[in-house]
Amino acid sequence: MRLFLGLALGLAACGTTIHQIATNPPPHPLMARPAESVEVFTATQPQRPFVEIAYFEAQQQSEVSLDDQSVVFAKLRAQAGEAGCDGLIINGPNDSVVGNRHNVNTLRGYAATCIVYR
């Protein structure tokens, strides 16, 4: 039982943390939406007029995180859907280096902007 509890607690620190910061008021009331309906942009911005309503920072919680880029993007998309965003613009990496002189690791992270069409 103790081994199971220890394993469960250890795995709990293996995911991704997402911080959300409001930036501008939305042009209309927002409603949560399915993650699949949130458009994701990595190389271009949408052609339609939009308002940036939130900034997201996603980062692996620890050096033992199993979340790769696709998982982090999926979690960002889900967070954007919960916030009522129409789209998510991935701004680029937001990595952190952690450790000490004997052991250094990079926690992978990404910055993104939540948008709503006008």
C-alpha positions as CSV (number, residue, x, y, z in Angstrom):
1,M,0.0,0.0,0.0
2,R,2.8,2.4,0.9
3,L,4.6,1.6,-2.4
4,F,1.4,2.4,-4.4
5,L,0.8,5.6,-2.4
6,G,4.5,6.7,-3.0
7,L,4.2,5.9,-6.7
8,A,1.0,7.8,-7.0
9,L,2.5,10.9,-5.3
10,G,5.6,10.7,-7.4
11,L,3.6,10.5,-10.6
12,A,1.5,13.5,-9.5
13,A,4.6,15.7,-10.0
14,C,5.2,14.4,-13.5
15,G,2.8,16.6,-15.5
16,T,2.6,20.1,-16.8
17,T,1.6,23.3,-15.0
18,I,-0.3,26.0,-16.9
19,H,-0.5,29.6,-15.7
20,Q,-3.1,31.9,-17.2
21,I,-2.9,35.7,-17.1
22,A,-5.8,37.8,-18.4
23,T,-4.7,40.5,-20.9
24,N,-7.6,42.2,-22.5
25,P,-11.4,42.1,-22.1
26,P,-13.2,39.8,-24.5
27,P,-15.4,41.5,-27.2
28,H,-18.3,39.3,-26.2
29,P,-19.3,36.9,-23.4
30,L,-17.3,33.7,-23.3
31,M,-18.4,30.1,-22.9
32,A,-16.3,27.0,-22.4
33,R,-15.9,24.9,-25.6
34,P,-14.4,21.6,-26.5
35,A,-10.6,21.6,-26.9
36,E,-11.0,20.2,-30.4
37,S,-12.9,23.3,-31.5
38,V,-10.0,25.6,-30.5
39,E,-7.8,26.5,-33.5
40,V,-4.1,26.2,-33.0
41,F,-1.6,28.5,-34.8
42,T,2.1,27.8,-34.7
43,A,3.6,29.5,-37.8
44,T,1.0,32.2,-38.7
45,Q,-1.7,34.3,-37.1
46,P,-5.4,34.0,-38.0
47,Q,-6.6,36.0,-40.9
48,R,-9.8,37.1,-39.1
49,P,-9.7,40.0,-36.6
50,F,-9.2,38.9,-33.0
51,V,-8.6,40.1,-29.5
52,E,-5.9,38.6,-27.3
53,I,-7.6,37.8,-24.0
54,A,-5.1,35.7,-22.1
55,Y,-1.5,34.7,-22.0
56,F,-0.6,31.1,-21.1
57,E,2.7,29.7,-19.8
58,A,2.9,25.9,-19.7
59,Q,5.9,24.0,-18.3
60,Q,6.8,20.5,-17.2
61,Q,6.5,20.3,-13.4
62,S,9.7,18.4,-12.8
63,E,12.6,16.7,-14.6
64,V,10.7,13.4,-14.4
65,S,7.7,14.7,-16.3
66,L,6.5,12.4,-19.1
67,D,4.6,15.2,-21.0
68,D,6.2,15.7,-24.4
69,Q,5.4,18.6,-26.8
70,S,2.2,17.1,-28.1
71,V,0.8,16.5,-24.6
72,V,1.7,20.0,-23.5
73,F,0.0,21.5,-26.7
74,A,-3.1,19.3,-25.9
75,K,-3.2,20.6,-22.4
76,L,-2.8,24.2,-23.6
77,R,-5.6,23.6,-26.1
78,A,-7.9,22.2,-23.3
79,Q,-7.1,25.2,-21.1
80,A,-8.0,27.5,-23.9
81,G,-11.3,25.7,-24.5
82,E,-12.1,26.0,-20.8
83,A,-11.4,29.8,-21.0
84,G,-13.7,30.1,-24.1
85,C,-10.9,30.9,-26.6
86,D,-11.6,30.6,-30.3
87,G,-7.9,30.1,-31.0
88,L,-4.5,29.6,-29.5
89,I,-1.3,31.1,-30.9
90,I,1.8,29.2,-29.8
91,N,4.4,31.9,-29.3
92,G,7.4,29.5,-28.8
93,P,9.4,27.7,-26.2
94,N,9.5,28.8,-22.6
95,D,12.1,26.4,-21.1
96,S,13.7,26.6,-17.7
97,V,17.0,25.1,-16.6
98,V,16.9,23.6,-13.1
99,G,19.4,21.8,-10.9
100,N,22.8,22.3,-9.3
101,R,26.4,21.9,-10.4
102,H,26.1,18.1,-10.4
103,N,22.8,17.7,-12.2
104,V,21.2,20.1,-14.6
105,N,17.9,19.5,-16.4
106,T,15.7,21.4,-18.8
107,L,12.0,21.7,-18.1
108,R,10.3,22.1,-21.4
109,G,7.7,24.8,-21.6
110,Y,5.7,26.9,-24.1
111,A,4.1,30.3,-24.2
112,A,0.8,30.8,-25.9
113,T,-1.8,33.5,-26.5
114,C,-5.5,32.9,-26.2
115,I,-7.6,34.7,-28.8
116,V,-11.3,35.4,-29.4
117,Y,-12.6,36.5,-32.8
118,R,-14.3,39.8,-33.0
